Amino acid sequence: MTATPHKNILKAYFLVTYLVVLWLASDSIPITTLYQEGWLSFGFLLIAFLLYGLYYLLPAIAITAIVRFVSQRINPGSTRPTYVTAVVTSGITTLLMYANAKLFSLYGMFFNGFILNLVITPGGIDSLGGSSASDVGFALITLGFLSLQALILWLVCRYYAKQYTPQFSFKFLPFTTLVITVLVHMGFALDSYTTNQLHVVAESIPFYQTVSARGFYKSLGLTTQREAKLKVKGKLNYPLNPIQFTKPAKPYNIIWLTSESWRADSLDEKTMPNSWEFAKNAAHFTRNFSTGNGTRMGVFGMFTGLPGNYWFPFLEARRGAAIIDVLQQQQYQMSFYTSAKFSYPEFDKTIFAQVPGELLHDANVAPTGWENDRDNVTSLLSFIDNRDPAKPFFTFMFFESPHARYYFPETSVIATPYRDDINYATISKKTFNDNIIPIKNRYINSVHHLDMQYGRIFEYLKTHQLLDNTIVILIGDHGEEFMEHGFWGHNSTFVDQQVRTPLVIYAPGMKPVVSNEMTSHMDVIPTIMPLLGVANPSSDYAIGYNLLADNKRSHTYISDWDKVAYVDDDVKITQPVNSKSFLLMKTSKGNDDALSTEERKVILAQKQPAMLQLVQDLSKFFKKKETKAISQ
């Protein structure tokens, strides 16, 4: 085959693949809605969509061109290396676009830093809880996309073999693409300083990149004002002052039990009878908010008493939680358990950074989360059995049963019908909408199994008369949504179902109470530290309140990978943190109902003092000379 047909075959092949990429990417784009909003939004969408479709395919085109260039010089006339490269690279591209569209459909996000961290961090993929059916499904889908690209190439070659010789000229494509790229991005920048109509459109285009062009537009005399973005980078200064304590004459033992995806309304008499009875003799906080909509920020906040956005400087500094320092100095015996991995999220490098590795016990080799939970409870109770009774102990366990796929044995079934499995490879938003009741029933059964494991611990404490000198904490890392607001699971939004969890604190001699006031994960450490004899005010090491004192919380903060939400009774205001994203503030009512444009303006004006306080709280534990607050 001569060079020219070979080159034209590749052009035709990538042209067809470009159409496939556009079709896959279109899943996240509300074309009908934007068409109804007017020509500006729809025109911008159409042009940017066609442009970015080319960019998605550009790496495959470039790699194929390099291979073709090299192979033609080594073996002129050889087409196999080029064709194989074209099929593999474009197959990977279309596969990633498919996965990206599915991710957006279920969770409202595209591939980002969080997803990359999930993939490359040890234990990250394992945390998804995929089944063997999911693995087979993913393998078949991968094979399917590679086969599709091979079929496209075969059809194009057959087309040319019949002496059809259409000529494709893309001579001016690079220049045209460059001009359109400049116009699209400069137009978006101009709109962000004027009408602000296009940021919602751009959010639906995967990986849309922005430019501010602030200097250019200022030179034209345009006033460039945008809503503020939070910048809270700096060198960690935690705690603000050295922790001072007087070790109690009779120190308390501490058992800290945290469950994956334990949403607030699942702690009821039917689903969790053991925990329900235990809570009657403890402080039960019914309106508790996590510090995150995911495990990382949720567990971090409960152990540090800080907003989840501090995770990153803690990770960089390899700084552990202050409470661990106090416990070690008071010579507590410690042993920690998880049915997941301490390496994902990187708790071994943050809150437990100062804990010797031999005290961090990862999941066993059991095939399911409920089996790991059962085995770890056995190990935890064995640790207590074999401790030195003359010294206090602190033990922590992270339970996995309520994590999707939602694990439980048949003996834990209380809700039927339920799905036998959740296959991540074939799942879709329609699947969830059609099967949400049996899927949620699966979750209820897994929470009932969690309660059975809690019950084992409660019974042990009673049998061994340990409740007279042991603090017990029951808490979830975050909640779990079941399509109440259009998504499944967590890590996508800050709606109540994803961020509210049970919180039960038992301390010897305390008066039982049921509180319906707002509380936060950030309040746990300020509540526990005084019981350890810590004399510092909680403001030295946390942004929270002692729940056993007469303090009331008016608002809280909830974080994810790159955003923070301010939450009070009236409103939820979500804002990017340390992000170059064009995303602006998002607002809703405190109950997650939508706000009108006018209501949004009014409430943002009213909440300006609260947003300034947010900046101060997110900057408080940095060295002041290195802190950056708000950037206009």
N, C-alpha and C positions, 0 to 999 in steps of 0.2 A: 504494500500500500504506500502510495507516495505521501510526502510530507504534508501537502495541502489538504487532501481528504482526511488524513489523520488529525490535522489541526482542526478541521471543520467538524469532525466527529466529536472532539472534545468540547468544542463550542456548543454544539447542539445538545450534548449530554448535560453540560452544566446549565444550559438554558432550561431544560426540562427539570433538572434538580432544583433550580431556583424557584420554579413554580411550586414544587413540592414543599420547599422551605417556607414559602409564603403561606401555603395552606396550613402547615403545622403551626406557624406563628400566629395565624389569624384567630386561634382559639381564645386568646386573651383579649381580643379587641372587640369592644362593643360597637360594631360598625353601624347598626341600625340606630342606636341611641345617638351616636355622634352625628349621623346624617340629619337627624331631626333637630339638632342643636344649631345648625347653620353651616354656611359654606366655609367659614374660617376654620372651625374645628375639624370639619370633615376633610377639607382640602389639605390641611396640615397633616392629618392622620394618613391620608392616602399617599402623599409624597414621602413622608418620613417612613412609612411602612415599606414602600417599594425600595427606598434607599437602604434601609437597615436589612432588608432581606438579602441584598447583595453583600453587605458587610458580614452577615452570619456565614455566608458561603465563601468569603474571601480567603480564609486560611486554607481550605481545601483546594481552591483554585491555585493559590500560590505554591503549596507543597507539590501539587501535581505538575505545575509548570517547571519547578526546579528538577523534579525527577525526570521529566521529559527532556529537559536541556542536557542533563548529565548522561542519560541513557543513549540519546542520539549521538553523542560524541564517543561513547564507548562502543556501541553497536548500532550503527546507522540502520534505520529501517525496523528496529525492534520496537514493538508496541506494548508487549506484555507488562513490563515494569510500570509504564505510564498508566495503563488501564487498571491494573491492580491498585495502584496508588489512588487513582480517581475514585474507584469503587469504595475503598476502605475509608478514605478521608471524608467523602461526601456521605457515606453511610453513617459514620460517627457523627457528622454534623446533623443529619436528619434525626438520628436517635436522640441527640442532646436536645434538639428543638422539641421533639415529642415529649421527652421527660420534663423539659422546662414548662411546656404548656400544661402538663398534668399537675405539676407542682403548683402552678398559678391557680388552676381550677380548684384544687383542694385546699390550698393554704393562703392564696392571695399574694404570693411572693414569687420572684424569679430566683434563679441561682444567684447567690450572694456570698459574702464572707462567712456567714453562718453555715451555709451548705458546704462550702469548701472546707471549713473546719471540721464538719461532720465526717467528711470523706477521708481527710488526711490524718486525723487524730486517732491514735490507738483506742479501740473500743467504740468509735463513733458509729460505724456501720452496724456493729452488734447491737447498739442501743435502739435501732429501729425495730428490732424484734421480728424480722421477716421470717416467713415459713419456707419449707422446702418447696411448696407449691409456688411461692413468690419467686424463689431462685430459678425454678424451671421456667416460669413465665417470663422473667427478665431475659433469660438466655434465648428463649424462642423469639422474643421481640427483637433482640439484638440481631439474631440470625435473619429475622424477617426484613429488617431495614437494610442489611447488607445484601440480601437476596433481591430486594426491590431495586437497589442501585445497579446490581449486576444485570437485572432484567432491562432496566432503562438503557444501559450501555449496549446490550445485545440487540435491542430493538433499533437503536440508532445505527448501529453497524449494519444491520439487515437493510435498513432504509437506504443507506449509501451503497450497499452491495447491489441494489437494483438499478444502479446508475442514476439515481436521483442525486443531483449535485447542487443543492442550494448553497449559496455563499452567505456566510455570516460575517459582517464587518462590524467590529467593535472598536474601530479606529479612534473614535472620539469619546468612547465610554469613560476612560480615566478623567479626561478634562471635564466632561459633563457631570460626572459623579462628584468631582471636587467642587464645582460651582454650586451644585444643588446642596451639597453638604454644608457649605458656608451659608447659603441663603436660609436653609432650614434652621440651623442652630442660631444664627443671628436673629432670625425672626422670632424664635422662641425666647431668646434673651430679651428682645424688645417687648414682647407680650408680658413677660414676667415683671416688667417695670411699669406696665400700663394696665391692660384689661384683665390679666391673669386668667385667661380663658383656656390656655393650652396645657397647663401643668397636669390637669386630670387626663388629657389625651395622651401626653407623653408617658404617664405612669403605665399605660396599657401596652406600650411598645417595649418589648424585651430589651434591656440593657441600653436604653436611650441615654446618651451622654450629653451633658450640658456645658455651655460656656456662659460666663456672666457678661462678658463684653462691657463691663462697667466703665472702664476707662474710655472706650470708644464712644459710648453713648453720652458720657459726661462731656466729652469734647464737643459734642453736637449741641450741648446746652440742655440735655434731658436730665431731669432729676431722677436718680435711680434709687428708689426705696423699695425694700423688700422686707417681708417679715423676718425677724431675727432668727439666727441659727445658733444653737448652743455649742460652745467650744469649751470643754472642761479638761483639757490636757494639762499635765504637770507632773512634778515629782511627788510621790506619795509621802504624806506626813501623818502617819497613823500608828498609834493613837496620838492625840494632840499633846498629851502629857503622859509620863510614865504611870502605869497602873499601880496604885497603892491599895493594899488590902491587909486585913487582919484575919488570919485563918480562923474559922469558927472552931470552938472547942469540940463540937460534934458535927463535923462537916457532912453535908448531904451527899449521897450517891446520886448520880444522874443517869437516867435512861432516856435517850432521845430517839424517837421513832418517826421517820419521815417516809411518806409513801409517794411514789410516782403517780401523777395525774389524779390526785384525790380531790374531787370537786366538792364544794361545800355542802350541797344538798344530799350527798350520798351518806352522810352521817345521820341516820335515822334508826328508829327502833327495829324496823323490819330487816333492813339490809345489814346493819352492824349492831346487833343486840349486845355484844360484849363491850364494844366501845361506848355505846349509848349508856349502859349501866355504869361504866367507869366514869364517864363524864359527869354523872349526877353527883359525884363526890369530889369534883374538881372545878376549876374555872373553865367554863366553856364559852368561847367567843364565836358567836354565830355569824358575824359580819367581818370576817378576816380577809384581807387582801394580801396576796403574794407580792413579792418584789419583782416578779417576772412572769411572763407567760410561757417560760420554758424552765427546764431543770437548772441550768447554769445560774441564771439570775435569781431564781427562787431559793435555792439552797444557799447561795452566797449571801443573800440578804438576811436570811434567818440566823446565820452564824456570825455575821459581822454587825448587823444592825444598820447597814448602809444601803443606799440605792444600788441597784444592780449595775449601773454604769461604772462603778468603781472596780468592777471585775478586772478590767483591762490593766489598770496600773498595779493592782494586786498581783496579777499574773506576771507582769513585767518585772516586778520587784521580788517575786517569789515570797510574798508576805502571807503569813497565816493569820487566822482570826485571833483577836486578843484573848478571847475566853480560853483558847487552847494554851496560851502562855500562862494564864493564871492557874489552870488545872495542873499543868506540868510543874509549876513552882510549888504547888501544894501537894505534890507527889501522889496525884491520882493514878490509880491503875486504869489503863485504857485499852480498849480493843474495839475496832470499828469494822462494820460489815456492810457490804453492798451486794445486791443481786444483779448489779450492772458492772461498771468498771470505775475505779477511782481515777483513772486516767482520762475518762470522758464523761462529762466535762472534766477539765483538769483540776479536780479538787486536790490532788496530790501536790499541785504546784501553787495552790491558793490557800483555801481555808485550812487545809491539813498539811501545809508545806513543812511545818516543823515537827510533824509526827513521824517517827521512824517507820520505814516501809513495812517492817514485819508486823506492825500493828494494824495495817490496812489490808483487810481481807476481801479480795474481789470475789465475784461470783464463782461458784463451783462449776463442775462440768455437767450439771443437770441440763436436760434439753429445754426445759421451760422455766419461765419466771416463777411460777408458783412453787415448783420443786426447789429452786434456789432459795426462795423465801423460807420455805419449811426447813431446809437444811441449815440456813443461816441462823434462824431462831434457835435451833438446836445448839449451834456453836456458841451463840450469844449466852444462852442459859448455862452452857458448860463453862464459859469464861467466868460467869458470876459464881458458879459452884466452886471453882478452883482458885478463886482470888484469895488474897490475904485479908481476912475479916478485920484486921487491925487498921487497914487503910481504906479510904473511900475509893469508889470506882466510877468511871464515866464510860458508857458504851453508847454507840450510835449505830443505827441500822437504816439502810435505804431499801425499801421494799419495791418490788417490780411487778407484782401481780396485776395492778390496774393499768399497766402500760400496754398500749396497743401492740399486739393483737388481743390483749386482755386474757390473762392466763388463769385457769382454775381447773380443779379436778371435778369429776362428776358429783362428788359428795358436797360440792359447794353450790350446786345449781338451785336457785330459788326463783329465777325469772325465765320464762319460756314464752314463745320459741326464741332460740338464739342461733346466730350464724355459727357454723362449724369452724369456719376459718375466715380470715380477712386476707385476700390475695392482693398484695400491693401492686402486682404487675397488671392486673385487669381492673383495678378499682377506678371508679370515676365519680364525679359529683352526682350523676344520675343514679348510680348504684347506691350511693348513700341515701339519697332522697327516697328511693324505693324500698330500702332495707334498714332504715334508721332504727326501727323498733327492735328487730332481732339483733342488730349491732349493739345498741345500747343495753339490751338484756345481757349480752355477753359481758359488757363492762360491769353491770350490776352483780353478776355472778363472781367476777374477779374481785370486786370490792368485798363481797361476802367472804371470800377466801382470805382476803387481807384481815378481816375482822377475826376470823378463826385463829390466825397467827397472833394477832394482838391478844386474843383471849388466852392463849398459852402463856404469854408473858404475864398478864394480869394474875392468872391463877398461880403462877410460880411465886410472884411477889407476895401474894396473900399467904400461900402455904409456908413460905420461909420468913414471914413477919418482916418483910423489907419495906412495906409501905410507910412505916413509922420514921424512916430516915432516908427516903428516896424520892427525888423529884422525877416526874415522868412527863415527857412532852410528846404530844401527838400532833402531827402537822403534815400537810401536803406540800409538795414542791410548787405545784400550780394546779389549775383545774383542767377540765376537758369539755370541749364543746361537741354537741351532737346536732349540728346543722341549725341550731336555734337562730343563728345570724348568718347562715350561708356557708359555714366552714365546719370541718371535722377536726377534732384533736386539739392541738395547742400550737403555740409559736407563731400564730398568724395575726391576731388582733388582741385588744385589751378588753373585750367584752367580759361581763361578770363570769360567765361560764368557764372562761379560760383562766381567770386570775383569782377567783375566790376559792379558798380552801378551808377545811376544818382547822381549828386550833383549840387544843385542850391542854391545860397546864395543871398538873397535880403537884402540890407541895405539902409536906406533912404539917398538920395543924391548921391549914388554911380553911376558911369558910367557903363552902361550895357556892358558886355563882353562875348564872347564865347572863351573859352580856350581849346585847344587840347593838352596842356602839361600834363604830368603825375601829378596826385594829389592823395592824400590819405585821408582816414578818419582821420588820425592823424593830418591833417592840419586844421580841423574845429575849434578846441579849440584855437590854436594859432591865428586864424583869428578873433574869437569872443572876446577873452579876452581883447585885446586893446580897443575894442569898449565899454567895461565896465569900462575903466579907469585903467586897470591893468598895472603897471609900470615894473614888472619883465620881463626879457627876457624870451621868450618862452622855452628856454632850462631849466629853473627852474621847469617846470611842464609838458613838452611835448617833443616829438621827432617829430616835424613837422614845417611847415612854414606858415607864414601869407599869405594867398592867395590874399589878397588885396594889398600886397606890391610886390616888384619886385624880388620875390624869385622863383627859379626853382628847382624842385625835380629831382634827377638823378636816384633814386631807392626807393623802399618801402619794407615793410615787411608785410606778411600775415600769420596768425596763425590759427591752429585748436587746438584740445584738447591736442595733444602731439608733434606737429611739427611746424616749422616756415619755410616760404619760403622767400628767398631773390629774388626780382624781379627788373630787369631793362630792358632797350630796347633790350638787347642782350640775356638774359638768365633768367630762373627761376631755383633756386637751393633750394631744399627742404631738411631739415635736422631735425632729431629727437631732442627734447628738454626734458631734465630731464627724459630720458627713458633708461631702461635696454635692450631695443629691439636691435636686431642685424641689424635693418634697417640702411642702409648707405645713403649717399647723393643721391638724385635723381635729375637729371638735364634735362632740355628741353630748347629749344630756347624761346626767349621772346614771340613769337607768339604761343607757345605750340607745335611746331613741334619737332620731336625727334632729338636727337644728336647722332652721331656715337660715338663709344668708343674713337677714337682718338680725335674727337672734344671735347668730355667731358674732357679728360685729359688736353687739351690745355686751355680750358676756365676756369677750376677749378684753374689752375696755375695763370691765369690772374686775377682771382677774389679773390685771397688770401687777399689783403688789404681790399676789401669790406667785406669779411667774418670776418676779425678781427674787423671791425667797427660794424658788427652785434653783435658780442660778447659784445663789449663795450656798445652798445645801450640796449641790453637785461640785462645788469648788472648795468646800470647807476643809477637806482632808488632803489638800495639796499645799506645798510650800508656796506662800503667797507671791513671792517674786516671780514664780514660774507659771502662775495660773493665768489662763485666758478664759474670760467669761463669755460675753455675748459679742458676736461679730455681726456688724450690719452689712 
